[in-house]
């Protein structure tokens, strides 16, 4: 497999016509477009986190809200020719902990985004929030600023587990924050983690019961995993549940969500009707997303190619280089032979499957490019399919990584 050509941030900005030149693909239409905005600061770096997040001590000077927003807008202005005229279906303010930013700063950010991009009517605008940054009425102010959906990183309501995870909030703060989110937003999401250090089945049941008491319209459930380049990778936590116990915990969670009408529509996502995350569904169906902010990733399609981008990672360097017109750190064109795997890596996460015509629409490839992989997946009992539908089976979900690997080049 040939390595992609990397464009360094110090090189001149490519002319838009360079993206439009003839290539190996033929997309009849472009996928839906989303916007991801990265706000990189947290009160404290969690020991399991491998995202581009940076601790900001409250004893220091205030967050550089205005300089960072100005840098974001310079980044967006530079990227506009790549997406000119395309409607934006969702906006996601991720981090980091975006709720560290003041409601006034968030209002300015959203207003300036709206001035530059054509957001669709009732565009979903999600913001991640941490109960440790919660202040009463703050969430209502975020709603007034234009945020339509809050995603709460609760992780657990158990003080011992929250401490083991390095979270800055306790169970009392988590409950108060969720209550306020439910008052301020018609749609909100709770993040829960399982297979925590020393977690028992009874403690898991208590977390589930507490979460369900708030009747969340959306729930994201994650298995605690030790990722490279994290504190936990260097100092592994003790008494992590084994793999069989973790699988049993996930079964308990899935059964509990089904009983209250939360549909498991993706590997880690459960929602009531009408409350699926539009932004994440666009990722999973191989839609496009423009990424702005320190370390933000993006995927942009053109008539003859699909391009991935990464912005400058360090926040201080990002702010400087964005204003100089050099926010881009890396860029590469996705190779034709890699597209089947990239598509299936996302779409096969969807519990109810996808229309195979979507593969043709979003990759510009013929259906034959994935026929061998689909045949083998069907032979192993990992999918069911017909002309209009490909759906992972229960067994396919259990062997999802193996299923996805059938489409590697």
C-alpha positions in Angstrom: 0.0 0.0 0.0 1.5 3.4 -1.0 1.8 6.0 1.7 -0.4 9.1 1.1 1.2 12.3 0.1 1.4 14.7 3.1 1.1 18.4 2.7 2.9 20.3 5.5 1.5 23.5 7.1 4.4 25.5 5.8 3.6 24.9 2.2 1.5 27.3 0.2 -2.3 26.8 0.4 -3.4 24.7 -2.5 -5.5 26.3 -5.2 -9.1 25.1 -5.1 -8.8 24.0 -8.8 -6.2 21.5 -7.6 -8.9 19.6 -5.7 -11.2 19.7 -8.8 -8.8 18.1 -11.3 -9.6 14.7 -12.8 -8.9 11.7 -10.5 -9.6 8.1 -9.8 -13.1 8.6 -8.4 -16.4 9.7 -9.9 -18.9 11.0 -7.2 -22.3 11.8 -8.7 -23.1 13.9 -5.7 -21.4 15.1 -2.5 -22.3 13.6 0.9 -23.9 15.7 3.6 -21.5 18.2 5.3 -21.0 18.8 9.1 -18.7 21.1 11.0 -16.5 20.0 13.9 -15.1 22.7 16.1 -12.4 21.7 18.6 -12.0 23.6 21.9 -9.0 22.0 23.4 -8.8 22.9 27.1 -9.9 21.0 30.2 -9.6 21.7 33.9 -7.6 18.5 34.2 -6.4 15.8 31.7 -8.2 12.5 32.4 -5.8 9.5 32.7 -7.7 7.5 30.1 -8.0 10.3 27.5 -6.1 10.2 24.3 -7.8 13.2 22.7 -6.0 16.5 22.0 -6.9 18.1 25.3 -4.8 20.4 27.5 -5.2 21.2 31.2 -5.8 24.8 32.0 -5.2 25.7 35.7 -7.9 28.0 37.0 -5.3 29.9 39.0 -3.7 31.2 35.8 -5.1 33.8 33.5 -8.5 33.3 32.0 -8.9 31.2 28.9 -7.9 33.0 25.7 -11.5 32.9 24.4 -11.4 35.8 22.0 -8.0 35.0 20.5 -9.0 31.4 20.0 -12.4 32.3 18.4 -10.6 34.7 16.1 -8.2 31.9 15.1 -11.1 29.5 14.5 -12.7 32.1 12.2 -9.5 32.6 10.3 -9.2 28.8 9.9 -12.8 28.6 8.7 -12.3 31.5 6.3 -9.3 29.8 4.7 -11.3 26.5 4.4 -14.5 28.0 2.9 -13.5 27.5 -0.8 -13.4 23.7 -0.1 -17.1 23.7 0.8 -18.4 26.7 -0.9 -22.2 26.8 -1.1 -22.7 23.4 0.6 -25.3 23.4 3.4 -24.1 22.3 6.9 -26.4 19.8 8.6 -24.8 19.7 12.0 -22.2 21.5 14.2 -20.3 19.8 17.0 -18.4 21.7 19.6 -16.0 19.1 21.0 -12.9 19.0 23.2 -11.5 19.2 25.6 -14.3 20.7 27.7 -16.1 23.3 25.6 -18.3 24.2 28.6 -15.2 25.9 30.0 -16.0 28.7 27.5 -18.4 31.3 28.7 -22.0 31.4 27.2 -21.1 34.8 25.7 -18.1 33.3 23.9 -20.2 30.4 22.7 -22.8 32.8 21.4 -20.2 34.7 19.5 -18.7 31.6 18.0 -22.1 30.3 16.8 -23.1 33.7 15.4 -19.9 34.0 13.5 -20.2 30.4 12.1 -23.7 31.2 10.9 -22.4 34.3 9.2 -20.0 32.2 7.1 -21.7 28.9 6.5 -25.3 28.1 5.3 -26.6 26.1 8.2 -29.8 24.2 7.4 -33.0 25.1 9.2 -33.1 23.6 12.7 -29.4 22.7 12.4 -28.3 20.4 15.2 -25.6 22.3 17.3 -24.1 20.0 19.9 -21.8 21.0 22.7 -19.8 18.7 25.0 -20.0 19.6 28.7 -18.5 18.4 31.9 -20.4 18.4 35.2 -17.2 19.7 36.8 -17.7 23.0 35.0 -21.4 23.2 35.8 -23.0 26.3 37.3 -26.8 26.6 37.7 -28.3 28.6 34.8 -25.1 28.2 32.8 -26.7 25.4 30.6 -29.7 27.6 30.0 -27.4 30.3 28.8 -25.7 27.9 26.4 -29.2 27.0 25.0 -29.9 30.7 24.6 -26.6 31.1 22.8 -27.8 28.7 20.1 -26.7 25.2 21.4 -29.5 22.7 20.7 -28.0 19.6 22.2 -25.8 19.0 25.2 -23.6 16.0 25.6 -22.7 15.4 29.2 -19.5 13.5 30.1 -20.9 11.9 33.3 -19.1 8.6 33.0 -20.4 7.4 36.4 -22.4 8.6 39.4 -20.2 6.7 41.8 -17.7 8.9 43.7 -15.1 6.1 44.0 -15.2 5.4 40.3 -15.1 9.0 39.3 -12.0 9.5 41.4 -10.3 6.5 39.8 -11.1 8.0 36.4 -9.6 11.3 37.4 -12.8 13.2 36.8 -13.1 16.7 38.4 -16.8 16.2 39.4 -18.4 13.9 42.0 -21.8 12.1 41.9 -23.7 15.0 43.5 -22.4 17.4 40.8 -23.2 14.9 38.1 -26.8 14.6 39.2 -27.3 18.3 39.5 -25.8 18.9 36.1 -28.1 16.3 34.4 -31.2 17.8 36.1 -30.2 21.2 34.7 -29.5 19.8 31.2 -33.0 18.2 31.2 -34.6 21.5 32.1 -32.6 23.5 29.5 -32.5 21.2 26.4 -35.1 19.1 24.6 -32.3 16.8 23.5 -29.3 15.9 25.6 -26.9 13.0 25.8 -25.3 11.2 28.8 -21.9 9.5 28.5 -21.5 6.4 30.8 -18.5 4.2 31.1 -18.4 0.6 32.2 -15.7 -2.0 33.1 -14.2 0.5 35.5 -11.5 -0.3 38.0 -13.0 -2.5 40.7 -16.6 -2.0 39.4 -19.0 -4.7 40.5 -22.2 -5.8 38.8 -24.2 -4.1 41.6 -22.4 -0.8 41.2 -23.1 -1.0 37.4 -26.8 -1.5 38.2 -26.8 1.5 40.4 -25.2 3.7 37.7 -27.8 2.4 35.2 -30.7 3.1 37.6 -29.5 6.6 38.3 -29.0 7.4 34.6 -32.5 6.0 33.7 -34.1 8.1 36.4 -33.3 11.2 34.4 -35.1 9.6 31.3 -32.3 10.7 28.9 -33.3 10.9 25.3 -29.8 9.7 24.3 -27.2 7.6 26.0 -23.6 6.8 24.9 -22.0 3.9 26.6 -18.2 3.2 26.4 -16.0 0.4 27.6 -13.0 1.8 29.5 -10.0 0.9 27.4 -6.3 1.7 28.1 -5.1 3.7 25.1 -1.5 4.3 24.1 0.1 7.6 25.2 -2.2 8.0 28.2 -1.4 8.1 31.9 -3.3 4.7 32.2 -1.0 3.2 29.6 2.0 4.1 31.7 0.4 3.4 35.1 -2.4 0.8 34.4 -5.3 0.9 36.8 -5.8 -2.0 39.1 -8.7 -4.5 39.2 -10.0 -3.9 35.7 -12.8 -6.4 34.9 -11.8 -9.1 32.5 -13.1 -9.4 29.0 -15.9 -11.8 29.8 -17.1 -9.7 32.7 -17.0 -6.6 30.5 -19.1 -8.4 27.8 -21.6 -9.4 30.5 -21.8 -5.8 31.7 -22.5 -4.6 28.2 -25.3 -7.1 27.9 -26.8 -5.8 31.2 -26.6 -2.2 29.8 -28.2 -3.1 26.5 -31.1 -5.0 28.1 -31.7 -2.1 30.6 -31.8 0.5 27.8 -34.2 -1.6 25.7 -36.6 -1.8 28.6 -37.0 2.0 28.7 -37.3 2.5 24.9 -33.7 3.4 24.1 -32.8 1.8 20.8 -29.2 0.7 20.2 -28.8 2.3 16.8 -25.0 2.2 16.9 -22.3 0.2 18.7 -22.1 2.7 21.6 -25.2 4.8 21.0 -28.8 4.4 22.3 -31.6 6.8 21.6 -35.3 7.4 21.9 -37.2 8.0 18.6 -36.3 11.3 17.1 -33.2 11.8 19.3 -30.3 10.2 17.3 -27.2 12.3 17.1 -27.3 13.8 13.5 -23.7 14.7 13.6 -22.5 11.2 14.6 -24.8 9.5 12.1 -23.1 11.6 9.4 -19.8 10.2 10.5 -21.1 6.7 10.5 -22.6 7.0 7.0 -19.3 8.3 5.6 -20.5 11.9 5.3 -18.2 14.9 5.1 -17.0 17.1 8.0 -14.9 20.2 8.0 -12.7 20.3 11.1 -11.5 23.6 12.6 -9.5 24.1 15.8 -6.3 22.8 17.3 -5.8 19.2 16.1 -9.2 19.0 14.4 -9.6 16.3 11.8 -11.7 16.7 8.6 -12.9 14.7 5.6 -13.9 16.6 2.5 -15.2 15.0 -0.8 -14.8 16.4 -4.3 -16.0 15.1 -7.6 -12.9 13.0 -8.2 -11.3 12.5 -4.7 -11.8 12.3 -0.9 -9.3 14.3 1.2 -8.5 14.1 4.9 -7.0 17.0 6.8 -5.5 17.6 10.3 -5.0 21.0 11.8 -2.0 22.2 13.9 -2.2 20.3 17.2 -0.7 22.7 19.8 -3.3 25.4 20.8 -0.7 28.2 21.0 0.9 27.3 17.7 -2.6 26.8 16.2 -3.7 30.3 17.2 -0.6 31.9 15.7 -0.6 29.9 12.5 -4.3 30.1 11.8 -4.1 33.9 11.8 -1.1 33.6 9.4 -3.2 31.3 7.1 -1.4 28.1 8.0 -3.8 26.2 10.3 -3.4 23.0 8.2 -0.8 20.5 9.5 -1.4 17.5 7.3 -3.5 16.6 4.3 -3.8 13.5 2.2 -6.0 12.1 -0.5 -7.5 8.8 0.5 -6.3 6.1 -1.9 -9.0 4.4 -4.0 -8.2 1.0 -2.5 -8.6 2.2 1.0 -12.1 3.6 0.6 -14.0 0.3 1.0 -12.4 -0.2 4.4 -12.9 3.4 5.5 -16.6 3.3 4.5 -17.3 -0.1 6.2 -15.3 0.9 9.3 -18.0 3.4 9.9 -21.2 2.1 8.3 -21.0 -1.4 9.9 -21.2 0.2 13.3 -24.9 1.0 12.6 -27.1 -1.6 14.3 -29.9 -1.4 11.7 -27.5 -1.4 8.7 -27.4 0.8 5.6 -28.4 0.9 2.0 -25.5 -0.4 -0.2 -26.3 2.4 -2.7 -24.8 4.7 0.0 -21.4 3.1 -0.7 -21.5 4.1 -4.3 -22.8 7.6 -3.6 -20.2 8.4 -0.9 -17.1 6.7 -2.4 -17.6 7.0 -6.1 -16.7 3.3 -6.5 -18.7 0.5 -8.0 -20.6 -2.1 -5.9 -18.1 -4.7 -7.0 -15.4 -3.0 -4.9 -17.0 -4.6 -1.7 -18.7 -7.6 -3.2 -16.1 -10.1 -2.1 -16.1 -8.8 1.5 -19.9 -8.9 1.7 -20.0 -12.4 0.3 -17.6 -13.6 2.9 -19.3 -11.7 5.7 -22.6 -13.3 4.6 -21.0 -16.8 4.5 -19.8 -16.4 8.1 -23.2 -15.2 9.3 -22.0 -11.7 10.2 -24.5 -9.8 7.9 -27.8 -10.2 6.2 -28.4 -8.3 3.0 -30.6 -7.8 0.0 -30.5 -5.2 -2.9 -31.4 -2.3 -0.6 -30.1 -3.3 2.8 -26.9 -4.5 4.5 -27.3 -5.2 8.3 -24.9 -6.7 10.8 -26.3 -9.8 12.7 -25.9 -10.2 16.4 -22.9 -12.4 15.6 -21.5 -9.8 13.3 -21.8 -7.2 16.1 -19.9 -9.6 18.4 -17.1 -9.9 15.8 -17.3 -6.3 14.5 -13.5 -5.8 14.2 -13.2 -9.0 12.2 -16.1 -8.1 10.0 -14.6 -4.7 9.2 -11.2 -6.2 8.4 -12.8 -8.1 5.6 -12.7 -4.9 3.6 -9.0 -4.0 4.2 -7.0 -3.5 1.0 
